Amino acid sequence: MNAVFPRFLKSSYRREPLISVLITMGVIDALIGGLDDSWSLFAFGLGTTGMALAYKWWRIQQRQPLPEEPVVQHYLPSRSSSAALPMLSVSKKKPPYQ
């Protein structure tokens, strides 16, 4: 989980930075308001997070799906058009790297 969570956060912030910042701000405000018994800050944090999530959901709904293109499969020919490479052999008279 330690390696997956930072990668998820980085990709989320890169894709939609405004929504990610609003969600982070809302969650932090809600945590501070809930722990401090400041219900107005808690409600503001929940409202901010809810509005950011609703906006993100609305943006996802507005995206039109890309038309699917047929996949073209290329097969290798039965024989290679180039000549085969010659076999390499090590010279017994002079060993390499001496």
C-alpha positions in Angstrom: 0.0 0.0 0.0 2.9 2.4 0.7 4.0 2.4 -2.9 0.5 2.5 -4.4 -0.9 5.4 -2.4 1.7 8.1 -3.4 1.5 7.0 -7.1 -2.3 7.3 -7.0 -2.1 10.8 -5.4 0.4 12.0 -7.9 -1.6 10.8 -10.9 -4.8 12.3 -9.4 -3.2 15.7 -8.8 -1.8 15.7 -12.3 -5.1 14.9 -14.0 -7.3 17.3 -12.1 -5.4 19.6 -9.8 -8.3 21.9 -8.8 -10.7 19.1 -7.8 -7.9 17.3 -5.9 -7.0 20.4 -4.0 -10.6 21.1 -3.1 -11.1 17.6 -1.9 -8.0 17.7 0.2 -9.0 21.1 1.7 -12.5 19.8 2.5 -11.2 16.6 4.1 -8.7 18.5 6.2 -11.3 21.1 7.3 -13.7 18.3 8.2 -11.1 16.5 10.3 -10.0 19.7 12.1 -13.7 20.7 12.7 -14.6 17.2 13.9 -11.7 16.9 16.3 -12.0 20.5 17.6 -15.8 20.4 18.0 -16.2 23.2 15.6 -19.3 22.1 13.8 -19.3 25.0 11.3 -15.8 24.1 10.1 -16.8 20.4 10.0 -19.9 21.3 7.9 -17.8 23.6 5.6 -15.3 20.8 5.0 -18.0 18.2 4.2 -19.7 20.7 1.9 -16.5 21.5 0.1 -15.6 17.9 -0.3 -19.1 17.1 -1.5 -19.2 19.9 -4.0 -15.8 18.9 -5.4 -16.9 15.3 -5.7 -20.1 16.3 -7.4 -18.2 18.5 -9.8 -15.8 15.6 -10.6 -18.8 13.3 -11.2 -20.4 15.8 -13.4 -17.2 16.2 -15.5 -16.9 12.5 -15.8 -20.6 12.3 -17.1 -19.9 15.1 -19.6 -17.0 13.2 -21.3 -18.0 11.5 -24.4 -16.7 8.1 -25.0 -14.1 7.8 -27.8 -15.3 5.7 -30.8 -13.7 2.3 -30.8 -11.5 1.7 -33.8 -11.1 -1.9 -35.1 -7.8 -3.5 -34.1 -5.6 -4.3 -37.0 -3.5 -7.4 -36.5 -0.3 -7.8 -38.4 1.1 -11.3 -38.8 4.7 -12.1 -39.5 5.5 -13.7 -42.9 6.2 -17.4 -42.9 9.8 -16.7 -44.0 12.1 -13.9 -43.3 13.0 -11.7 -46.3 16.6 -11.3 -45.1 19.3 -13.9 -45.3 20.2 -15.9 -42.2 23.2 -14.6 -40.2 26.3 -16.7 -40.2 27.3 -18.7 -37.1 29.9 -17.1 -35.0 32.8 -19.1 -33.6 35.5 -18.2 -31.2 39.0 -18.5 -32.5 41.0 -21.1 -30.5 44.3 -19.6 -31.3 43.7 -16.2 -29.6 41.3 -16.2 -26.7 39.4 -12.9 -26.4 40.2 -10.3 -23.7 43.8 -11.1 -22.9 
